[in-house]
Amino acid sequence: MNGMTEVLDEQALKKWKKNQVLIGMREGKEREQLVRCVSEGNAVPEIGTASGFAELEFRAARDLPDVIVFSEDVLRAGTPLAEAAHRLTAFAPVVVLASSSRQSELVGLVVSGEVDFVSFSSQFAPVAAAFVERRLKSPERYSPEFCSAWTADVPSGFSEILRHEINNPLTGILGNAELLLSQLRDTLPPLSVQRLQTVVDLAVRLREKVRRLAEPSGRESRMRSA
């Protein structure tokens, strides 16, 4: 009974504690800029910071934040970026900040919907803050009734095929739109910036919809294999 009470207490605490963002980034002007941009969002999150990956992972496990943002500069030399990001997805959705040349390392995690990628540029902080806000405002999962109907009406494996066929090209659209937005925001006319932002917003929404549609069959297959 005590164990069950502890679980319920933890769930109640998590439900009460809303909009916590954990940022892993070395101290400096860039972290200050990111913290400022995230704190200015409409979601108004509580923000925690860590300067190293070990500290970041420890705090993620302890605090169970709603979103984790981390920069490649907190990793030790030789640590694979994808491995570090994957470890953090066990606690929350992750926004990764890294050089554009490393985006290909995270394709699988981006396709799965667990990770968002932001390349370092003069506008990295607003872009990262926008991703954080989307994650914080992400709608609730589909109802059990909808999930049951979905899994009952589609052939086995169809949701995985759907997710794969849509997310592969969608990842390219999203990544390139984000890159253009971060590199050209200061030079494009406001209307063009707004249109690019709309492309990013719609791509993220579509990716989230497909990911959630695919989740029920994935859970069923895991239960069958257990």
C-alpha positions in Angstrom: 0.0 0.0 0.0 2.8 2.4 0.9 4.4 1.7 -2.5 1.2 2.5 -4.3 0.8 5.7 -2.3 4.3 6.8 -3.2 3.5 6.3 -6.9 0.2 8.2 -6.6 2.0 11.0 -4.7 4.7 11.2 -7.4 2.0 11.4 -10.2 0.1 14.0 -8.3 3.3 16.1 -7.8 4.1 15.8 -11.5 0.6 16.9 -12.5 0.8 19.9 -10.1 4.3 20.9 -11.2 3.7 22.3 -14.7 6.0 23.7 -17.4 9.4 22.9 -16.1 12.3 23.2 -18.5 15.8 21.9 -17.9 18.6 23.5 -19.9 22.0 21.8 -20.2 24.5 24.3 -21.5 27.8 25.8 -20.3 27.6 29.1 -18.5 27.9 32.2 -20.6 26.1 34.7 -22.8 24.5 32.1 -25.0 22.9 30.3 -22.0 21.7 33.6 -20.7 20.2 34.4 -24.0 18.4 31.0 -24.2 17.1 31.3 -20.7 15.7 34.7 -21.4 14.0 33.6 -24.6 12.4 30.6 -23.0 11.2 32.6 -20.0 9.6 35.1 -22.3 7.3 32.5 -23.9 3.6 32.4 -23.2 4.0 29.1 -21.3 6.1 30.8 -18.6 8.1 27.7 -17.5 10.2 27.1 -14.4 13.7 26.9 -15.7 16.6 24.8 -14.3 20.1 24.8 -15.6 23.1 22.4 -15.7 26.6 23.0 -16.9 27.6 19.4 -17.6 26.0 16.3 -19.0 26.3 14.2 -15.8 24.6 16.9 -13.8 21.9 17.3 -16.5 21.1 13.6 -16.6 21.0 13.5 -12.8 18.6 16.4 -12.6 16.4 15.1 -15.4 16.0 11.8 -13.5 15.3 13.6 -10.2 13.0 16.4 -11.4 11.3 14.8 -14.4 11.0 18.1 -16.4 8.5 18.7 -19.2 11.2 19.6 -21.7 15.0 19.2 -21.8 17.2 21.5 -23.9 20.8 20.6 -24.2 23.8 21.8 -26.1 26.6 19.7 -27.6 29.1 21.7 -25.5 28.1 19.8 -22.3 29.2 16.5 -23.8 32.7 15.0 -23.2 34.9 14.6 -26.2 33.9 11.5 -28.2 30.4 11.1 -26.7 28.0 10.4 -29.5 25.4 13.1 -29.8 22.6 10.6 -30.6 23.4 8.4 -27.6 23.3 11.4 -25.2 20.0 12.6 -26.7 18.4 9.2 -26.6 19.3 8.8 -22.9 17.6 12.0 -22.1 14.4 11.1 -24.0 13.7 8.6 -21.2 12.8 11.6 -19.0 11.2 14.1 -21.4 11.1 15.4 -25.0 14.5 16.9 -26.0 15.6 19.9 -27.9 19.2 19.5 -29.1 21.4 22.5 -29.9 24.4 21.6 -32.2 26.2 22.6 -35.3 24.2 22.0 -38.5 26.8 19.4 -39.6 25.6 17.1 -36.8 21.9 17.1 -37.7 22.2 13.9 -39.6 23.3 12.1 -36.4 19.8 12.6 -35.0 17.6 11.7 -37.9 16.2 8.6 -36.3 15.3 10.5 -33.1 13.8 13.4 -35.0 11.7 11.1 -37.1 10.4 9.4 -33.9 9.2 12.7 -32.6 11.3 12.5 -29.4 13.9 15.1 -30.4 13.9 18.5 -32.1 17.1 19.9 -33.6 18.2 23.5 -33.6 21.5 24.5 -35.3 23.6 27.2 -33.8 23.2 30.6 -35.4 22.6 34.1 -34.4 18.9 33.2 -33.9 19.3 29.8 -32.2 17.7 31.0 -29.0 14.3 32.2 -30.4 14.0 29.0 -32.5 14.8 26.8 -29.5 12.4 28.7 -27.3 9.7 28.2 -30.0 10.2 24.4 -29.9 10.1 24.4 -26.1 6.8 26.3 -26.2 5.3 23.9 -28.7 6.3 21.0 -26.5 4.8 22.6 -23.4 1.5 23.3 -25.3 1.4 19.9 -27.0 -2.2 18.6 -26.8 -3.1 15.6 -24.7 -2.9 12.1 -26.2 -5.8 10.7 -28.0 -8.5 9.2 -25.9 -8.5 5.4 -25.1 -11.6 5.0 -27.2 -10.0 6.6 -30.2 -6.8 4.5 -29.8 -8.9 1.3 -29.5 -10.8 2.1 -32.7 -7.5 2.9 -34.5 -5.8 -0.3 -33.6 -8.9 -2.4 -34.3 -9.5 -0.9 -37.8 -6.1 -0.8 -39.3 -3.9 -3.8 -40.5 -1.0 -4.9 -38.3 2.0 -2.7 -38.9 0.1 -0.1 -40.9 0.7 2.7 -38.4 4.5 2.1 -38.5 4.4 2.2 -42.3 2.4 5.4 -42.2 4.8 7.0 -39.7 7.8 6.0 -41.8 6.5 7.1 -45.2 5.3 10.5 -43.9 8.1 11.3 -41.4 11.0 10.7 -43.7 10.2 13.5 -46.2 8.7 15.6 -43.3 12.0 15.6 -41.5 13.7 17.0 -44.5 11.0 19.7 -44.9 11.2 20.6 -41.2 14.9 20.6 -40.9 15.4 22.8 -44.0 12.7 25.2 -43.0 14.3 25.6 -39.5 17.7 26.1 -41.1 16.4 28.8 -43.5 14.5 30.5 -40.6 17.6 30.6 -38.4 19.9 31.8 -41.1 17.7 34.3 -43.0 15.4 35.7 -40.3 17.3 39.0 -40.2 17.4 39.4 -44.0 14.0 38.2 -45.2 10.9 40.4 -45.4 8.6 39.9 -42.4 5.9 38.2 -44.5 8.5 35.6 -45.8 9.6 34.9 -42.2 6.0 34.4 -41.2 5.4 32.0 -44.1 8.6 30.0 -43.1 7.4 29.9 -39.5 4.1 28.6 -40.7 5.8 25.8 -42.6 7.7 24.8 -39.4 4.5 25.0 -37.3 2.5 22.8 -39.6 5.3 20.3 -40.1 5.7 19.9 -36.3 1.9 19.5 -35.9 1.8 16.8 -38.6 4.7 15.0 -37.1 3.1 14.9 -33.7 -0.2 13.7 -35.1 1.5 10.8 -37.0 3.6 9.9 -34.0 0.5 9.7 -31.7 -1.5 7.7 -34.3 1.4 5.2 -34.4 1.8 4.8 -30.7 -1.1 2.4 -29.9 -0.1 -0.3 -32.3 3.5 0.1 -31.1 2.4 -0.6 -27.5 0.3 -3.6 -28.6 3.2 -5.1 -30.4 5.4 -4.7 -27.4 2.8 -6.3 -25.2 2.5 -9.3 -27.6 6.3 -9.8 -27.6 6.6 -9.6 -23.8 
